[in-house]
Amino acid sequence: MHYVTLEEIRKEYNISRLFQQHWGSLEMDTSKGIYHIDHLKGFSAIEEGEIKGLLTYAVESGHIEIISLDSFEENKGIGTELLRVLENHTKTLQLSILQLITTNDNLYALCFYQKRGYRIKGIVRDGVIEARKRKPSIPMIAKNGIPIYDELLLEKKLD
């Protein structure tokens, strides 16, 4: 497996189609704003010419904001390695804080990130309700049966 920037592979792979398939849209709407994920910087995991994972991010004021993280083969360390690549990149930018937003229903993401040193920094109560006004396609109830209302801000400070 090798890890490269999205800029290096955009001409060879249809990244927009992958985002559309896995996120249902090319827009990620959070309380921090709307991100067009097919235009963001990021990293990809590639094995034998096939994309196995993608991570997108935005450089914000004083920190890196993780916008999306996808591993197309679970439990193989792809997401963890993409985070490590981003953490190393963050240090080269002389930044030391990574943040991301997930929703109250996303128990898998909460477990995944907390195991890797991310902590809950804040809760945007009704953040998804507000985002749904701008993007009505956001579901009311997750596949796991949990109503989707709030955003959780997670953060990791690098050493």
Number of C-alpha atoms within 10 A of each C-alpha: 12 11 18 15 16 21 13 12 15 13 9 8 14 11 19 15 14 17 18 14 11 11 14 13 17 19 17 17 21 21 15 10 10 14 16 14 24 21 16 17 15 24 23 28 24 17 12 8 10 10 19 21 21 25 24 22 22 15 15 10 8 11 18 22 20 20 22 18 20 20 19 15 11 11 9 11 11 23 24 16 15 24 19 13 18 20 20 15 13 18 13 10 12 11 18 17 17 23 20 21 24 19 21 21 20 16 12 8 15 18 11 13 19 14 10 12 12 19 17 16 13 12 16 16 13 14 20 24 19 16 21 17 10 13 15 11 11 16 14 15 12 14 10 9 9 13 14 19 20 20 24 21 17 22 23 19 14 13 6
